[in-house]
């Protein structure tokens, strides 16, 4: 199983300034699984080594002060556009005048994605020569960071150093109640520092938390905007009530859910692969292996429901903010209803419905579920499911004659399957089917 690991040994500080820097001077090697993230070319001696030499205090302080953000804030187009995003997620922000590799850390739900790049640092006379990525299970990530931070604090205590920001921050984190932790997670998911919020910002998060069903809170805050939180929470609340109160019963979906659960396989190592596998298994169960499903009528037939009943379970919602694509809730008869945002066109509705269908079919509880544009583990799974269910890789392979395809061919195939060219492009890329030539 992949893990992040900080291997270090304390060494002579050689006249470093500042008590916390002198106390924590060390030889540090950073690992992601079996890959050495910190491998560096020393330009002065023209040799490669795994370790960097620096005080560990600045790194530990940065990790502690960004504890929630690193685990909870999921990248999205909106988050990445924030010029402060890198400050919250890149080890570059923790350098404090010392050489650390260019590493980005971001939560994805059940995993944390660690991404590192090659980088030349001429002022330090070194070059970090490795690049790669790893998906670290969230519990292992927490344990590794906690052990590292605790070790640095232990070193400070052993050297008689007290009252540092690191020590105060870590003590405060350990003392949080479950309610305070939930608040911190919500704030961090929005890209905010939970310990430096204004009173109005705190109040808006508390109010939004109360308005959103517990099961949807994590997905909501990951996708929401701190500047429009009240309206977005209202959109989700209205969609939930509309879906929950819909009395349509889709009996065959209840049966399919049970049948798929009986044949459930071990989760795949990569979250999105699980989405592909569930789609393939569903097509096999309903006896529609490669055939296109160009309309809701085709989908209804494949799922063994009447199109009238399926349409009755689809609720178009005037989602003014665009915080969700579809919300799925079960009614009093445990049947799902799908609140679809009207911000999307009819073709997109089919894709988003399939994402919501995945949430209902693979879950073990009664929901509700929120489908958004974020890049969390669950959202990646539902995207992969929808793409594979509507445009299966096995069918796409039969429609290409070589390793490359033109843009016109992609357009033709997308029309045949009733999905966007974007979906076909991703299927070609993710399943290594063909390379799309530039138009």
GIURQUI-V148367 format. One record per backbone hydrogen bond with DSSP energy under -0.5 kcal/mol. CO is the residue of the C=O (numbers start at 1). NH is the residue of the N-H. Records with the same first field share a line. If there is no record, write none. Layout:
CO=NH / NH
This chain:
2=137
3=33
5=7 / 31
7=29
9=27
13=16
18=22
19=23
20=24
22=25
24=56
25=11
26=28 / 54
27=9
28=52
29=7
30=37 / 38
31=5
32=35
35=32 / 37
36=39
39=129 / 130
40=42 / 49
41=43 / 127
42=46 / 47
47=42
49=40
52=28 / 54
54=26
56=60
57=61
58=62
59=63
60=64
61=65
62=66
64=67
66=70
67=71
68=72
69=73
71=109
72=74
73=107
75=375
76=80
77=81
79=82
82=85
84=88
85=88 / 89
86=90
89=105
90=93
91=94
92=95
95=98
98=100
101=103
102=117
103=91
104=115
106=113
108=110 / 377
110=138
111=108
112=114 / 136
113=106 / 115
114=134
115=104
116=132
117=102
119=128
120=122
121=124 / 125 / 126
125=43 / 44
126=121
127=41 / 129
128=119
132=116
134=114 / 136
135=137
136=112
137=141
138=142
139=143
140=144
141=145
142=146
143=147
144=148
145=149
146=150
147=151
148=152
149=153
150=154
151=155
152=156
153=157
154=158
155=159
156=161
157=160
160=162
164=168
165=169
166=170
167=171
168=172
169=173
170=174
171=175
173=176
177=181
178=182
179=183
180=184
181=185
182=186
183=187
184=188
185=189
186=190
187=192
188=191
192=194
193=196
198=202
199=203
200=204
201=205
202=206
203=207
204=208
205=209
206=210
207=211
208=212
213=216 / 217
214=217
216=220
217=221
218=222
219=223
220=223 / 224
225=228
226=229
228=232
229=233
230=234
231=235
232=236
233=237
234=238
235=239
236=240
237=241
238=242
239=243
240=244
241=245
243=246
248=250
249=251
250=253 / 254
251=255
252=256
253=257
254=258
255=259
256=260
257=261
258=262
259=263
261=264
270=273 / 274
271=274 / 275
272=276
273=277
274=278
275=279
276=280
277=281
278=282
279=283
280=284
281=285
282=286
283=287 / 288
284=287
295=299
296=300
297=301
298=302
299=303
300=305
301=304
306=310
307=311
308=312
309=313
310=313
311=314
313=315 / 338
314=316
315=317 / 340
317=319 / 342
318=320
325=341
326=371
327=339
328=368 / 369
329=337
331=334
335=331
337=329 / 339
338=315 / 340
339=327
340=317
341=344
345=349
346=350
347=351
348=352
349=353
350=354
351=355
352=356
353=357
354=358
355=359
356=360
357=361
358=362
359=363
366=330
369=328 / 371
370=372
371=325 / 326
376=380
377=381
378=382
379=383
380=384
381=385
382=386
383=387
384=388
385=389
386=390
387=391
390=293
392=395 / 396
393=397
394=398
395=399
396=399
397=400
403=435
405=437
406=410
407=411
408=412
409=413
410=414
411=415
412=416
413=417
414=418 / 419
420=423 / 424
421=425
422=426
423=427
424=428
425=429
426=430
427=431
428=433 / 434
429=432
435=405 / 437
